[in-house]
């Protein structure tokens, strides 16, 4: 849950331990753990693009860098929020990738260094939003 970067980072910034990293996304990925993007919705923000950006930028709410060595590229977060989340939920046969026979729910993104923006949203193969 990269959304925790904002507030956990504020609370523990500067606290270091010999063998511990806060929100160790890169370490988990390097160890071969399949990441699944998620949130604590409805009691926390659930926007996947926002969460993915936090997982890349690793900045707290006040703009402090928070263990930037645990950052993952945006593409890795897209995989975590799509293929990884479908796998974690046991739904990889019906969703999570653009594959014939799977649900055609997707978004088209415009990616910049400072974040991503949704250009289009498709639900069951029908365009439902266009920026």
PyMOL commands that set and color helices and strands:
alter all, ss='L'
color gray80, all
select helices_A, chain A and resi 4-12+25-30+48-57+68-70+74-88
alter helices_A, ss='H'
color red, helices_A
select strands_A, chain A and resi 106-112+115-123+126-130
alter strands_A, ss='S'
color yellow, strands_A
deselect
rebuild
show_as cartoon
